[in-house]
Amino acid sequence: MTEAYLALGSNLGERLEMLRGARGALQGSEQVDVAACSAVFETEPVGGPAGQSAYLNAVLRVRSGLSPEALLALCLEIETRFGRQRAERWGERTLDIDLLLFGAELRDGPFLILPHPRLHQRRFVLEPLAELAPELRHPRLGRKVRELLAALPPGQAVRRLYPTW
């Protein structure tokens, strides 16, 4: 079983229910154990089309017997199950599940890059990740999650909304 971190996000529909549903779907898989959940944070959209609603974001620590590719495929299937449509890059979504880290794996494939290529630039990912694993080292950058978070420039507001969910 490999420890992995997944980022969840939603800005359409019943956002909190989408995150809860995704967590339940992952836990319901025979090959995934949800070991820990961050709080849920609310953030303004980053990039993408103007006029989007605020996102709810969280990070899960999971243990999985799946390969990184199979875990990603499961995440994509769960997104589809919850109504995700990929009409526009960085557009609104019912559910987004990103594979952030899979152990210390490094991948540079056309469909999977590990660690997630923008992980270290996103406050909405680093805040909840730091809640779960502040001492975890980024496999490419060699820096701890808490250091990456501290190095971000001021900007995006991230508000801790639901400590438990």
Buried (B, 14 or more C-beta within 10 A) or exposed (E): EBBBBBBBBBBBBEBBBBBBBBBEBBEEBEBBBBBEBBBBBBBBBBEBEEEBEBBBBBBBBBEBEBBBBEBBBBBBBBBEEBEBEEEEEEBBBBBBBBBBBBBEBEBEEEEBBBBBEEBBBBBBBBBBBBBBBBEBBBBBEEBBBBBBBEEBEEEBEBEEBBEEB
